[in-house]
Amino acid sequence: MAATYEERAAKHPNATAKALLETVARKQTNLCVSVDVTRKADLLAVVEGVAPYVCLIKTHIDIVEDFDQKLVESLTRLATQHDFLIFEDRKFADIGNTVSLQYAAGVHRIASWSHLTNAHLVPGPGIIAGLASVGVPRGRGLLLLAEMSSKGTFATGAYTKANVQAAMSDDTGFVMGFIAMHRVHEDPALVPEDATPAQRAKDLLVLTPGVGLDVKGDGKGQQYRTPYQVVCESGSDVMIVGRGVYGALLAPDVDRAKAMAEVRSQAQRYRDAGWNAYLARIAPST
């Protein structure tokens, strides 16, 4: 039987991973909503609407046209009020020194408010060291982009295996898991042959995008699987849903009150589907 979120949280060494697992268990939700909107008011409205149903909110803060520090203050206040973590989907992909500056400084100062972020391993393991120099003192966490949900992705095979190796060999304590379509670190084809027992035993979280209950794709390369496929069959710890939850707000001439009611309804629908899939995964086999 798979370990429960509570069991894993009790012994996880990464503070952010521990907090996320505890939040999932406490709120009984493995739903992360990705809020990819371009106005501050819309972002905060969606976050406030879905907050009771999520363990995590994912942002692309650089697409918010009217970004300011008041947005960060409001977002962090909502996170505390409604008990969720924040994941800035920055997808860092540069040398260590550059990403350390992108993470800590600039307009967005991501490390000051985002509990976790992510990175491509394209520049090599130096990117982990650069980000860790900023994130570890703040108790943050890092996800490596081992796989992607888009059609034709190059994040496969040897590249995915390199991500698994980097996560297993990370000695900073900063890498807490992956963006991936399955439990890559438990896949015999992807685990490095020379990985030690301690490295193989690392509890690495898997967060999975490309989740949808009603459609299979978006016409722009995104591919969707159901919560059951993602959480129960593929073993994901947290499922990431975007337009499937807040899509009603994107309609032309939208009735905002009705749209927000639909956003809340969809968030609850996905929360229930994801949690039921988790319960099916940990149920004793008969």
Secondary structure, 3 states (H helix, E strand, C coil): CCCCHHHHHHHCCCHHHHHHHHHHHHHCCCEEEEECCCCHHHHHHHHHHHHHHCCEEEECHHHCCCCCHHHHHHHHHHHHHHCCEEEEEEEECCCHHHHHHHHHCCCCCHHHCCCEEEECCCCCCHHHHHHHHHHHHHCCEEEEECCCCECCCCCCHHHHHHHHHHHHHCCCCCEEEEECCCCHHHCCCCCCCCCCHHHHCCCCEEEECCECCCCCECCCCEECECHHHHHHHCCCCEEEECHHHHHHHHCCCCCHHHHHHHHHHHHHHHHHHHHHHHHHHHCCCC
